[in-house]
Amino acid sequence: MSEQDVQSWIKDQVTANDVVLFMKGTKEFPQCGFSGRVAQILAYLGVNYRDINVLADQSVRDGIKVYANWPTIPQLYIKGEFVGGADIVSEMFQSGDLQTMLTEKGVPTNKTHKVA
Amino acid sequence: MPMQPEEIERLIKASLPDAEVDIQDVAGDGDHYAATVISEAFRGKTRVQQHQMVYTALQGNMGGALHALALQTKVPDSKPAQ
């Protein structure tokens, strides 16, 4: 894919899917500890998400760094918005901000707190 | 080629002069670092913006010469920024 095609392809993916994780490897077989950490958090929360393996396509691996002006993988997107990499996602998960954000954006999780 | 922690700190401080920088070599291999950066410049910024400021300071070394830098950014005398 050309650089411009990659950028519009990425935009399509993060728009068409509620939650997208650009990662090294797949959600079943992460090939990097940082990618695995985010996949584990999403699995724990029961979030349905699209995983995109950047190792499968060098143009996506390069293009995603440009797309969010973010130099590293993994990258988590919720409803088209770039949320962060492994450090930020872990920090948000521990503080509960990630769960709040998912709920506010209408993404179902198995940890949604019902208001009594 | 791995980067030395002094070089990482120097680059961050060149861009964020008031920054308090703490760097740990987490694996002891000169290639996997954890950094805490505290700067007034982060105030009012999102976490993503704060990390982007540090990455910009590192001038393209992140993801290249610097394979792994676990990053935590904070505003002085406060809890981790929202």
N, CA and C atoms of all chains as a GROMACS GRO file, in nm:
protein
  594
    1MET      N    1   0.084  -0.120   0.000
    1MET     CA    2   0.000   0.000   0.000
    1MET      C    3   0.087   0.125   0.000
    2SER      N    4   0.042   0.228  -0.067
    2SER     CA    5   0.116   0.355  -0.063
    2SER      C    6   0.092   0.420   0.073
    3GLU      N    7   0.178   0.516   0.108
    3GLU     CA    8   0.168   0.585   0.236
    3GLU      C    9   0.029   0.644   0.257
    4GLN      N   10  -0.025   0.705   0.151
    4GLN     CA   11  -0.157   0.768   0.162
    4GLN      C   12  -0.268   0.663   0.178
    5ASP      N   13  -0.256   0.552   0.103
    5ASP     CA   14  -0.353   0.444   0.115
    5ASP      C   15  -0.353   0.385   0.256
    6VAL      N   16  -0.233   0.371   0.314
    6VAL     CA   17  -0.221   0.315   0.449
    6VAL      C   18  -0.294   0.405   0.548
    7GLN      N   19  -0.273   0.536   0.536
    7GLN     CA   20  -0.337   0.629   0.630
    7GLN      C   21  -0.489   0.620   0.621
    8SER      N   22  -0.544   0.612   0.500
    8SER     CA   23  -0.689   0.604   0.490
    8SER      C   24  -0.739   0.464   0.530
    9TRP      N   25  -0.657   0.361   0.507
    9TRP     CA   26  -0.696   0.226   0.552
    9TRP      C   27  -0.702   0.222   0.705
   10ILE      N   28  -0.604   0.282   0.772
   10ILE     CA   29  -0.603   0.286   0.918
   10ILE      C   30  -0.728   0.360   0.969
   11LYS      N   31  -0.755   0.474   0.906
   11LYS     CA   32  -0.871   0.553   0.948
   11LYS      C   33  -1.001   0.471   0.935
   12ASP      N   34  -1.011   0.395   0.825
   12ASP     CA   35  -1.128   0.308   0.806
   12ASP      C   36  -1.139   0.205   0.918
   13GLN      N   37  -1.026   0.144   0.955
   13GLN     CA   38  -1.029   0.040   1.058
   13GLN      C   39  -1.075   0.096   1.193
   14VAL      N   40  -1.019   0.211   1.232
   14VAL     CA   41  -1.051   0.264   1.365
   14VAL      C   42  -1.190   0.329   1.368
   15THR      N   43  -1.245   0.357   1.248
   15THR     CA   44  -1.381   0.412   1.242
   15THR      C   45  -1.485   0.299   1.237
   16ALA      N   46  -1.452   0.192   1.165
   16ALA     CA   47  -1.548   0.084   1.146
   16ALA      C   48  -1.560  -0.007   1.268
   17ASN      N   49  -1.457  -0.009   1.351
   17ASN     CA   50  -1.458  -0.095   1.469
   17ASN      C   51  -1.454  -0.010   1.596
   18ASP      N   52  -1.536  -0.046   1.695
   18ASP     CA   53  -1.540   0.031   1.820
   18ASP      C   54  -1.404   0.034   1.888
   19VAL      N   55  -1.340  -0.082   1.895
   19VAL     CA   56  -1.211  -0.091   1.964
   19VAL      C   57  -1.112  -0.163   1.872
   20VAL      N   58  -0.998  -0.099   1.848
   20VAL     CA   59  -0.895  -0.158   1.763
   20VAL      C   60  -0.762  -0.154   1.836
   21LEU      N   61  -0.691  -0.266   1.834
   21LEU     CA   62  -0.556  -0.271   1.891
   21LEU      C   63  -0.457  -0.306   1.781
   22PHE      N   64  -0.368  -0.210   1.751
   22PHE     CA   65  -0.256  -0.237   1.663
   22PHE      C   66  -0.147  -0.297   1.750
   23MET      N   67  -0.104  -0.420   1.716
   23MET     CA   68  -0.013  -0.490   1.806
   23MET      C   69   0.088  -0.574   1.728
   24LYS      N   70   0.189  -0.620   1.801
   24LYS     CA   71   0.284  -0.715   1.741
   24LYS      C   72   0.232  -0.854   1.776
   25GLY      N   73   0.194  -0.930   1.673
   25GLY     CA   74   0.133  -1.060   1.693
   25GLY      C   75  -0.018  -1.045   1.692
   26THR      N   76  -0.087  -1.148   1.741
   26THR     CA   77  -0.233  -1.146   1.745
   26THR      C   78  -0.279  -1.154   1.890
   27LYS      N   79  -0.409  -1.132   1.913
   27LYS     CA   80  -0.460  -1.139   2.051
   27LYS      C   81  -0.437  -1.279   2.109
   28GLU      N   82  -0.441  -1.383   2.024
   28GLU     CA   83  -0.415  -1.519   2.073
   28GLU      C   84  -0.265  -1.542   2.096
   29PHE      N   85  -0.182  -1.486   2.006
   29PHE     CA   86  -0.037  -1.506   2.016
   29PHE      C   87   0.038  -1.374   2.006
   30PRO      N   88   0.036  -1.295   2.113
   30PRO     CA   89   0.113  -1.170   2.110
   30PRO      C   90   0.262  -1.201   2.097
   31GLN      N   91   0.333  -1.118   2.021
   31GLN     CA   92   0.476  -1.145   2.002
   31GLN      C   93   0.563  -1.038   2.067
   32CYS      N   94   0.505  -0.964   2.160
   32CYS     CA   95   0.581  -0.865   2.234
   32CYS      C   96   0.510  -0.846   2.368
   33GLY      N   97   0.587  -0.830   2.474
   33GLY     CA   98   0.529  -0.819   2.607
   33GLY      C   99   0.435  -0.701   2.624
   34PHE      N  100   0.468  -0.589   2.559
   34PHE     CA  101   0.384  -0.469   2.572
   34PHE      C  102   0.249  -0.491   2.503
   35SER      N  103   0.253  -0.551   2.383
   35SER     CA  104   0.128  -0.582   2.312
   35SER      C  105   0.046  -0.682   2.393
   36GLY      N  106   0.114  -0.783   2.449
   36GLY     CA  107   0.046  -0.886   2.527
   36GLY      C  108  -0.023  -0.828   2.649
   37ARG      N  109   0.041  -0.728   2.711
   37ARG     CA  110  -0.016  -0.666   2.831
   37ARG      C  111  -0.150  -0.599   2.800
   38VAL      N  112  -0.157  -0.526   2.688
   38VAL     CA  113  -0.282  -0.458   2.652
   38VAL      C  114  -0.389  -0.560   2.611
   39ALA      N  115  -0.348  -0.663   2.536
   39ALA     CA  116  -0.443  -0.768   2.496
   39ALA      C  117  -0.503  -0.836   2.619
   40GLN      N  118  -0.418  -0.856   2.721
   40GLN     CA  119  -0.462  -0.920   2.844
   40GLN      C  120  -0.565  -0.834   2.918
   41ILE      N  121  -0.541  -0.704   2.922
   41ILE     CA  122  -0.633  -0.611   2.988
   41ILE      C  123  -0.769  -0.613   2.917
   42LEU      N  124  -0.767  -0.608   2.784
   42LEU     CA  125  -0.892  -0.607   2.707
   42LEU      C  126  -0.967  -0.740   2.726
   43ALA      N  127  -0.891  -0.850   2.732
   43ALA     CA  128  -0.953  -0.981   2.752
   43ALA      C  129  -1.017  -0.987   2.891
   44TYR      N  130  -0.946  -0.934   2.990
   44TYR     CA  131  -0.996  -0.934   3.127
   44TYR      C  132  -1.127  -0.856   3.138
   45LEU      N  133  -1.134  -0.745   3.064
   45LEU     CA  134  -1.253  -0.660   3.068
   45LEU      C  135  -1.363  -0.715   2.977
   46GLY      N  136  -1.333  -0.820   2.902
   46GLY     CA  137  -1.433  -0.878   2.813
   46GLY      C  138  -1.470  -0.787   2.698
   47VAL      N  139  -1.372  -0.709   2.652
   47VAL     CA  140  -1.399  -0.616   2.542
   47VAL      C  141  -1.382  -0.688   2.409
   48ASN      N  142  -1.479  -0.670   2.322
   48ASN     CA  143  -1.471  -0.725   2.187
   48ASN      C  144  -1.391  -0.626   2.102
   49TYR      N  145  -1.279  -0.670   2.044
   49TYR     CA  146  -1.199  -0.574   1.968
   49TYR      C  147  -1.135  -0.639   1.847
   50ARG      N  148  -1.098  -0.555   1.754
   50ARG     CA  149  -1.028  -0.598   1.634
   50ARG      C  150  -0.878  -0.585   1.661
   51ASP      N  151  -0.804  -0.695   1.640
   51ASP     CA  152  -0.658  -0.688   1.653
   51ASP      C  153  -0.596  -0.682   1.514
   52ILE      N  154  -0.500  -0.595   1.499
   52ILE     CA  155  -0.429  -0.582   1.372
   52ILE      C  156  -0.280  -0.605   1.398
   53ASN      N  157  -0.228  -0.709   1.335
   53ASN     CA  158  -0.088  -0.748   1.355
   53ASN      C  159   0.003  -0.666   1.263
   54VAL      N  160   0.078  -0.573   1.321
   54VAL     CA  161   0.163  -0.487   1.239
   54VAL      C  162   0.282  -0.562   1.181
   55LEU      N  163   0.313  -0.678   1.240
   55LEU     CA  164   0.426  -0.756   1.188
   55LEU      C  165   0.391  -0.819   1.053
   56ALA      N  166   0.260  -0.824   1.022
   56ALA     CA  167   0.216  -0.886   0.897
   56ALA      C  168   0.230  -0.790   0.778
   57ASP      N  169   0.248  -0.661   0.805
   57ASP     CA  170   0.254  -0.564   0.695
   57ASP      C  171   0.341  -0.445   0.735
   58GLN      N  172   0.457  -0.435   0.674
   58GLN     CA  173   0.553  -0.329   0.708
   58GLN      C  174   0.494  -0.190   0.685
   59SER      N  175   0.408  -0.175   0.583
   59SER     CA  176   0.353  -0.042   0.555
   59SER      C  177   0.257   0.001   0.666
   60VAL      N  178   0.187  -0.095   0.726
   60VAL     CA  179   0.099  -0.063   0.839
   60VAL      C  180   0.184  -0.033   0.962
   61ARG      N  181   0.291  -0.111   0.981
   61ARG     CA  182   0.380  -0.091   1.096
   61ARG      C  183   0.440   0.050   1.094
   62ASP      N  184   0.479   0.097   0.976
   62ASP     CA  185   0.534   0.232   0.964
   62ASP      C  186   0.422   0.337   0.970
   63GLY      N  187   0.311   0.307   0.902
   63GLY     CA  188   0.203   0.404   0.887
   63GLY      C  189   0.133   0.438   1.017
   64ILE      N  190   0.121   0.339   1.108
   64ILE     CA  191   0.048   0.362   1.232
   64ILE      C  192   0.124   0.460   1.322
   65LYS      N  193   0.258   0.462   1.308
   65LYS     CA  194   0.338   0.555   1.389
   65LYS      C  195   0.315   0.699   1.344
   66VAL      N  196   0.292   0.714   1.214
   66VAL     CA  197   0.264   0.847   1.159
   66VAL      C  198   0.122   0.890   1.195
   67TYR      N  199   0.029   0.793   1.184
   67TYR     CA  200  -0.114   0.823   1.202
   67TYR      C  201  -0.141   0.894   1.335
   68ALA      N  202  -0.084   0.841   1.445
   68ALA     CA  203  -0.112   0.898   1.577
   68ALA      C  204   0.005   0.983   1.627
   69ASN      N  205   0.107   1.003   1.542
   69ASN     CA  206   0.229   1.069   1.589
   69ASN      C  207   0.278   1.001   1.718
   70TRP      N  208   0.286   0.870   1.711
   70TRP     CA  209   0.322   0.789   1.827
   70TRP      C  210   0.422   0.685   1.781
   71PRO      N  211   0.541   0.678   1.846
   71PRO     CA  212   0.651   0.600   1.786
   71PRO      C  213   0.650   0.451   1.815
   72THR      N  214   0.558   0.405   1.900
   72THR     CA  215   0.569   0.265   1.942
   72THR      C  216   0.438   0.188   1.923
   73ILE      N  217   0.451   0.056   1.926
   73ILE     CA  218   0.341  -0.039   1.920
   73ILE      C  219   0.338  -0.106   2.058
   74PRO      N  220   0.227  -0.136   2.117
   74PRO     CA  221   0.090  -0.130   2.068
   74PRO      C  222   0.027   0.009   2.072
   75GLN      N  223  -0.085   0.021   2.000
   75GLN     CA  224  -0.165   0.144   2.004
   75GLN      C  225  -0.312   0.102   2.013
   76LEU      N  226  -0.379   0.160   2.112
   76LEU     CA  227  -0.521   0.128   2.132
   76LEU      C  228  -0.610   0.244   2.087
   77TYR      N  229  -0.712   0.211   2.009
   77TYR     CA  230  -0.809   0.310   1.962
   77TYR      C  231  -0.948   0.270   2.010
   78ILE      N  232  -1.020   0.368   2.065
   78ILE     CA  233  -1.158   0.345   2.105
   78ILE      C  234  -1.245   0.446   2.032
   79LYS      N  235  -1.340   0.396   1.954
   79LYS     CA  236  -1.430   0.482   1.873
   79LYS      C  237  -1.350   0.584   1.792
   80GLY      N  238  -1.244   0.538   1.731
   80GLY     CA  239  -1.166   0.624   1.643
   80GLY      C  240  -1.064   0.711   1.711
   81GLU      N  241  -1.069   0.715   1.846
   81GLU     CA  242  -0.976   0.803   1.918
   81GLU      C  243  -0.856   0.724   1.971
   82PHE      N  244  -0.736   0.778   1.949
   82PHE     CA  245  -0.616   0.714   2.001
   82PHE      C  246  -0.611   0.731   2.152
   83VAL      N  247  -0.605   0.619   2.224
   83VAL     CA  248  -0.609   0.623   2.370
   83VAL      C  249  -0.468   0.620   2.429
   84GLY      N  250  -0.380   0.539   2.372
   84GLY     CA  251  -0.244   0.534   2.423
   84GLY      C  252  -0.176   0.402   2.393
   85GLY      N  253  -0.052   0.391   2.442
   85GLY     CA  254   0.024   0.267   2.430
   85GLY      C  255   0.013   0.188   2.560
   86ALA      N  256   0.104   0.093   2.577
   86ALA     CA  257   0.095   0.000   2.690
   86ALA      C  258   0.099   0.070   2.827
   87ASP      N  259   0.186   0.171   2.841
   87ASP     CA  260   0.198   0.239   2.971
   87ASP      C  261   0.069   0.311   3.009
   88ILE      N  262   0.016   0.387   2.914
   88ILE     CA  263  -0.104   0.467   2.942
   88ILE      C  264  -0.224   0.375   2.965
   89VAL      N  265  -0.237   0.271   2.882
   89VAL     CA  266  -0.351   0.180   2.898
   89VAL      C  267  -0.343   0.109   3.034
   90SER      N  268  -0.223   0.065   3.074
   90SER     CA  269  -0.208  -0.001   3.204
   90SER      C  270  -0.244   0.093   3.318
   91GLU      N  271  -0.196   0.217   3.308
   91GLU     CA  272  -0.222   0.318   3.411
   91GLU      C  273  -0.372   0.346   3.420
   92MET      N  274  -0.437   0.358   3.304
   92MET     CA  275  -0.581   0.387   3.301
   92MET      C  276  -0.662   0.268   3.352
   93PHE      N  277  -0.613   0.146   3.324
   93PHE     CA  278  -0.683   0.027   3.373
   93PHE      C  279  -0.675   0.021   3.525
   94GLN      N  280  -0.556   0.048   3.579
   94GLN     CA  281  -0.538   0.040   3.724
   94GLN      C  282  -0.619   0.145   3.798
   95SER      N  283  -0.632   0.263   3.737
   95SER     CA  284  -0.707   0.370   3.804
   95SER      C  285  -0.857   0.359   3.779
   96GLY      N  286  -0.896   0.270   3.686
   96GLY     CA  287  -1.038   0.256   3.652
   96GLY      C  288  -1.084   0.350   3.542
   97ASP      N  289  -0.994   0.437   3.495
   97ASP     CA  290  -1.030   0.532   3.390
   97ASP      C  291  -1.065   0.464   3.258
   98LEU      N  292  -0.999   0.351   3.233
   98LEU     CA  293  -1.024   0.281   3.106
   98LEU      C  294  -1.166   0.225   3.105
   99GLN      N  295  -1.204   0.165   3.218
   99GLN     CA  296  -1.339   0.110   3.229
   99GLN      C  297  -1.443   0.221   3.213
  100THR      N  298  -1.417   0.336   3.278
  100THR     CA  299  -1.508   0.450   3.268
  100THR      C  300  -1.520   0.497   3.124
  101MET      N  301  -1.405   0.506   3.056
  101MET     CA  302  -1.404   0.554   2.919
  101MET      C  303  -1.484   0.460   2.827
  102LEU      N  304  -1.464   0.330   2.844
  102LEU     CA  305  -1.536   0.233   2.762
  102LEU      C  306  -1.687   0.246   2.784
  103THR      N  307  -1.726   0.259   2.911
  103THR     CA  308  -1.867   0.271   2.944
  103THR      C  309  -1.925   0.399   2.885
  104GLU      N  310  -1.852   0.510   2.902
  104GLU     CA  311  -1.900   0.639   2.851
  104GLU      C  312  -1.915   0.638   2.700
  105LYS      N  313  -1.828   0.562   2.633
  105LYS     CA  314  -1.835   0.558   2.486
  105LYS      C  315  -1.927   0.447   2.436
  106GLY      N  316  -1.993   0.380   2.531
  106GLY     CA  317  -2.092   0.281   2.493
  106GLY      C  318  -2.035   0.149   2.444
  107VAL      N  319  -1.912   0.118   2.488
  107VAL     CA  320  -1.852  -0.011   2.452
  107VAL      C  321  -1.882  -0.112   2.562
  108PRO      N  322  -1.948  -0.223   2.528
  108PRO     CA  323  -1.982  -0.321   2.632
  108PRO      C  324  -1.859  -0.390   2.689
  109THR      N  325  -1.858  -0.408   2.822
  109THR     CA  326  -1.755  -0.487   2.889
  109THR      C  327  -1.828  -0.578   2.986
  110ASN      N  328  -1.756  -0.678   3.040
  110ASN     CA  329  -1.820  -0.763   3.140
  110ASN      C  330  -1.798  -0.708   3.281
  111LYS      N  331  -1.739  -0.587   3.288
  111LYS     CA  332  -1.712  -0.527   3.418
  111LYS      C  333  -1.794  -0.399   3.440
  112THR      N  334  -1.893  -0.380   3.356
  112THR     CA  335  -1.975  -0.260   3.367
  112THR      C  336  -2.051  -0.260   3.500
  113HIS      N  337  -2.033  -0.154   3.576
  113HIS     CA  338  -2.101  -0.146   3.704
  113HIS      C  339  -2.244  -0.097   3.684
  114LYS      N  340  -2.336  -0.178   3.731
  114LYS     CA  341  -2.476  -0.138   3.718
  114LYS      C  342  -2.508  -0.036   3.828
  115VAL      N  343  -2.574   0.071   3.789
  115VAL     CA  344  -2.616   0.170   3.887
  115VAL      C  345  -2.740   0.117   3.958
  116ALA      N  346  -2.733   0.110   4.091
  116ALA     CA  347  -2.843   0.050   4.168
  116ALA      C  348  -2.963   0.144   4.169
  117MET      N  349   2.187   0.043   1.831
  117MET     CA  350   2.279   0.063   1.943
  117MET      C  351   2.203   0.119   2.063
  118PRO      N  352   2.222   0.059   2.179
  118PRO     CA  353   2.148   0.107   2.297
  118PRO      C  354   2.189   0.249   2.336
  119MET      N  355   2.101   0.315   2.408
  119MET     CA  356   2.131   0.450   2.457
  119MET      C  357   2.165   0.444   2.605
  120GLN      N  358   2.255   0.533   2.645
  120GLN     CA  359   2.290   0.543   2.787
  120GLN      C  360   2.182   0.627   2.858
  121PRO      N  361   2.157   0.595   2.986
  121PRO     CA  362   2.054   0.671   3.059
  121PRO      C  363   2.087   0.821   3.067
  122GLU      N  364   2.217   0.854   3.075
  122GLU     CA  365   2.256   0.996   3.082
  122GLU      C  366   2.213   1.070   2.956
  123GLU      N  367   2.223   1.000   2.842
  123GLU     CA  368   2.186   1.060   2.714
  123GLU      C  369   2.035   1.081   2.707
  124ILE      N  370   1.960   0.985   2.757
  124ILE     CA  371   1.813   0.997   2.759
  124ILE      C  372   1.774   1.118   2.844
  125GLU      N  373   1.835   1.127   2.963
  125GLU     CA  374   1.805   1.238   3.054
  125GLU      C  375   1.843   1.371   2.991
  126ARG      N  376   1.957   1.376   2.924
  126ARG     CA  377   2.004   1.501   2.863
  126ARG      C  378   1.905   1.549   2.756
  127LEU      N  379   1.860   1.456   2.672
  127LEU     CA  380   1.766   1.493   2.566
  127LEU      C  381   1.633   1.544   2.622
  128ILE      N  382   1.584   1.476   2.727
  128ILE     CA  383   1.458   1.518   2.787
  128ILE      C  384   1.472   1.657   2.848
  129LYS      N  385   1.583   1.680   2.919
  129LYS     CA  386   1.602   1.810   2.984
  129LYS      C  387   1.630   1.923   2.886
  130ALA      N  388   1.686   1.888   2.771
  130ALA     CA  389   1.710   1.990   2.668
  130ALA      C  390   1.577   2.046   2.619
  131SER      N  391   1.474   1.962   2.621
  131SER     CA  392   1.344   2.001   2.569
  131SER      C  393   1.250   2.048   2.681
  132LEU      N  394   1.266   1.989   2.798
  132LEU     CA  395   1.184   2.023   2.915
  132LEU      C  396   1.280   2.059   3.029
  133PRO      N  397   1.330   2.183   3.030
  133PRO     CA  398   1.439   2.221   3.123
  133PRO      C  399   1.405   2.202   3.271
  134ASP      N  400   1.279   2.214   3.308
  134ASP     CA  401   1.245   2.203   3.451
  134ASP      C  402   1.223   2.058   3.493
  135ALA      N  403   1.236   1.966   3.398
  135ALA     CA  404   1.195   1.828   3.425
  135ALA      C  405   1.281   1.759   3.530
  136GLU      N  406   1.213   1.684   3.615
  136GLU     CA  407   1.279   1.596   3.709
  136GLU      C  408   1.272   1.458   3.643
  137VAL      N  409   1.387   1.401   3.614
  137VAL     CA  410   1.391   1.276   3.537
  137VAL      C  411   1.453   1.165   3.620
  138ASP      N  412   1.383   1.054   3.630
  138ASP     CA  413   1.437   0.938   3.701
  138ASP      C  414   1.435   0.820   3.604
  139ILE      N  415   1.552   0.764   3.578
  139ILE     CA  416   1.560   0.654   3.480
  139ILE      C  417   1.615   0.528   3.545
  140GLN      N  418   1.542   0.419   3.529
  140GLN     CA  419   1.586   0.289   3.580
  140GLN      C  420   1.616   0.197   3.463
  141ASP      N  421   1.728   0.126   3.472
  141ASP     CA  422   1.760   0.024   3.373
  141ASP      C  423   1.694  -0.105   3.422
  142VAL      N  424   1.572  -0.131   3.376
  142VAL     CA  425   1.491  -0.237   3.439
  142VAL      C  426   1.544  -0.378   3.415
  143ALA      N  427   1.608  -0.399   3.300
  143ALA     CA  428   1.655  -0.535   3.271
  143ALA      C  429   1.806  -0.548   3.293
  144GLY      N  430   1.872  -0.434   3.321
  144GLY     CA  431   2.017  -0.437   3.341
  144GLY      C  432   2.094  -0.461   3.213
  145ASP      N  433   2.029  -0.440   3.098
  145ASP     CA  434   2.096  -0.467   2.970
  145ASP      C  435   2.123  -0.341   2.888
  146GLY      N  436   2.098  -0.224   2.949
  146GLY     CA  437   2.120  -0.099   2.876
  146GLY      C  438   2.025  -0.079   2.760
  147ASP      N  439   1.914  -0.150   2.760
  147ASP     CA  440   1.822  -0.141   2.647
  147ASP      C  441   1.675  -0.132   2.688
  148HIS      N  442   1.646  -0.165   2.812
  148HIS     CA  443   1.507  -0.159   2.860
  148HIS      C  444   1.501  -0.066   2.981
  149TYR      N  445   1.446   0.051   2.959
  149TYR     CA  446   1.444   0.153   3.065
  149TYR      C  447   1.302   0.184   3.110
  150ALA      N  448   1.293   0.230   3.231
  150ALA     CA  449   1.168   0.287   3.282
  150ALA      C  450   1.200   0.429   3.326
  151ALA      N  451   1.125   0.526   3.281
  151ALA     CA  452   1.151   0.664   3.316
  151ALA      C  453   1.028   0.730   3.377
  152THR      N  454   1.054   0.808   3.481
  152THR     CA  455   0.950   0.894   3.535
  152THR      C  456   0.993   1.037   3.506
  153VAL      N  457   0.906   1.113   3.444
  153VAL     CA  458   0.938   1.251   3.410
  153VAL      C  459   0.834   1.342   3.474
  154ILE      N  460   0.883   1.436   3.556
  154ILE     CA  461   0.793   1.531   3.623
  154ILE      C  462   0.823   1.671   3.570
  155SER      N  463   0.723   1.735   3.514
  155SER     CA  464   0.746   1.869   3.460
  155SER      C  465   0.619   1.953   3.468
  156GLU      N  466   0.639   2.080   3.495
  156GLU     CA  467   0.528   2.175   3.499
  156GLU      C  468   0.465   2.188   3.359
  157ALA      N  469   0.545   2.160   3.256
  157ALA     CA  470   0.496   2.173   3.118
  157ALA      C  471   0.383   2.076   3.087
  158PHE      N  472   0.368   1.972   3.171
  158PHE     CA  473   0.264   1.872   3.147
  158PHE      C  474   0.126   1.918   3.194
  159ARG      N  475   0.124   2.023   3.276
  159ARG     CA  476  -0.003   2.064   3.336
  159ARG      C  477  -0.107   2.096   3.229
  160GLY      N  478  -0.226   2.040   3.246
  160GLY     CA  479  -0.336   2.067   3.153
  160GLY      C  480  -0.330   1.984   3.026
  161LYS      N  481  -0.227   1.900   3.014
  161LYS     CA  482  -0.216   1.815   2.895
  161LYS      C  483  -0.271   1.675   2.924
  162THR      N  484  -0.319   1.607   2.820
  162THR     CA  485  -0.362   1.469   2.836
  162THR      C  486  -0.238   1.379   2.848
  163ARG      N  487  -0.260   1.256   2.894
  163ARG     CA  488  -0.147   1.161   2.905
  163ARG      C  489  -0.080   1.143   2.769
  164VAL      N  490  -0.163   1.130   2.665
  164VAL     CA  491  -0.107   1.110   2.531
  164VAL      C  492  -0.018   1.228   2.493
  165GLN      N  493  -0.067   1.349   2.519
  165GLN     CA  494   0.013   1.469   2.486
  165GLN      C  495   0.142   1.474   2.566
  166GLN      N  496   0.135   1.436   2.695
  166GLN     CA  497   0.254   1.438   2.780
  166GLN      C  498   0.360   1.340   2.728
  167HIS      N  499   0.314   1.221   2.692
  167HIS     CA  500   0.411   1.122   2.640
  167HIS      C  501   0.466   1.168   2.505
  168GLN      N  502   0.381   1.230   2.424
  168GLN     CA  503   0.428   1.280   2.294
  168GLN      C  504   0.537   1.386   2.313
  169MET      N  505   0.523   1.467   2.418
  169MET     CA  506   0.625   1.570   2.444
  169MET      C  507   0.760   1.505   2.477
  170VAL      N  508   0.756   1.396   2.553
  170VAL     CA  509   0.880   1.326   2.586
  170VAL      C  510   0.938   1.259   2.461
  171TYR      N  511   0.850   1.197   2.381
  171TYR     CA  512   0.898   1.131   2.259
  171TYR      C  513   0.961   1.233   2.164
  172THR      N  514   0.898   1.351   2.157
  172THR     CA  515   0.954   1.457   2.072
  172THR      C  516   1.092   1.496   2.122
  173ALA      N  517   1.107   1.505   2.254
  173ALA     CA  518   1.236   1.540   2.314
  173ALA      C  519   1.343   1.436   2.278
  174LEU      N  520   1.301   1.313   2.264
  174LEU     CA  521   1.396   1.205   2.234
  174LEU      C  522   1.432   1.200   2.085
  175GLN      N  523   1.378   1.291   2.008
  175GLN     CA  524   1.420   1.313   1.869
  175GLN      C  525   1.425   1.187   1.784
  176GLY      N  526   1.319   1.111   1.786
  176GLY     CA  527   1.313   0.996   1.695
  176GLY      C  528   1.388   0.873   1.744
  177ASN      N  529   1.452   0.882   1.861
  177ASN     CA  530   1.522   0.764   1.913
  177ASN      C  531   1.427   0.658   1.966
  178MET      N  532   1.308   0.704   2.009
  178MET     CA  533   1.209   0.611   2.063
  178MET      C  534   1.160   0.522   1.950
  179GLY      N  535   1.160   0.392   1.974
  179GLY     CA  536   1.119   0.300   1.870
  179GLY      C  537   1.235   0.265   1.777
  180GLY      N  538   1.346   0.338   1.793
  180GLY     CA  539   1.465   0.308   1.715
  180GLY      C  540   1.576   0.260   1.807
  181ALA      N  541   1.669   0.352   1.840
  181ALA     CA  542   1.778   0.316   1.930
  181ALA      C  543   1.725   0.275   2.066
  182LEU      N  544   1.616   0.338   2.104
  182LEU     CA  545   1.556   0.306   2.233
  182LEU      C  546   1.444   0.206   2.210
  183HIS      N  547   1.471   0.081   2.241
  183HIS     CA  548   1.370  -0.022   2.215
  183HIS      C  549   1.254  -0.011   2.314
  184ALA      N  550   1.289  -0.001   2.441
  184ALA     CA  551   1.184  -0.004   2.542
  184ALA      C  552   1.206   0.103   2.648
  185LEU      N  553   1.113   0.192   2.656
  185LEU     CA  554   1.116   0.294   2.760
  185LEU      C  555   0.974   0.302   2.818
  186ALA      N  556   0.959   0.237   2.933
  186ALA     CA  557   0.830   0.248   3.001
  186ALA      C  558   0.825   0.388   3.059
  187LEU      N  559   0.719   0.459   3.030
  187LEU     CA  560   0.716   0.601   3.062
  187LEU      C  561   0.602   0.636   3.155
  188GLN      N  562   0.634   0.715   3.257
  188GLN     CA  563   0.530   0.770   3.343
  188GLN      C  564   0.555   0.919   3.353
  189THR      N  565   0.452   0.998   3.324
  189THR     CA  566   0.467   1.143   3.328
  189THR      C  567   0.379   1.200   3.439
  190LYS      N  568   0.430   1.303   3.505
  190LYS     CA  569   0.354   1.363   3.614
  190LYS      C  570   0.374   1.514   3.616
  191VAL      N  571   0.278   1.581   3.675
  191VAL     CA  572   0.289   1.724   3.702
  191VAL      C  573   0.344   1.734   3.844
  192PRO      N  574   0.431   1.833   3.875
  192PRO     CA  575   0.488   1.843   4.009
  192PRO      C  576   0.380   1.844   4.119
  193ASP      N  577   0.410   1.775   4.230
  193ASP     CA  578   0.322   1.775   4.348
  193ASP      C  579   0.178   1.744   4.316
  194SER      N  580   0.157   1.640   4.239
  194SER     CA  581   0.018   1.600   4.212
  194SER      C  582   0.016   1.453   4.184
  195LYS      N  583  -0.104   1.401   4.176
  195LYS     CA  584  -0.119   1.262   4.137
  195LYS      C  585  -0.092   1.254   3.987
  196PRO      N  586  -0.069   1.133   3.933
  196PRO     CA  587  -0.051   1.121   3.789
  196PRO      C  588  -0.164   1.192   3.714
  197ALA      N  589  -0.126   1.269   3.613
  197ALA     CA  590  -0.226   1.350   3.543
  197ALA      C  591  -0.332   1.264   3.476
  198GLN      N  592  -0.447   1.322   3.459
  198GLN     CA  593  -0.559   1.249   3.397
  198GLN      C  594  -0.546   1.244   3.247
   0.00000   0.00000   0.00000
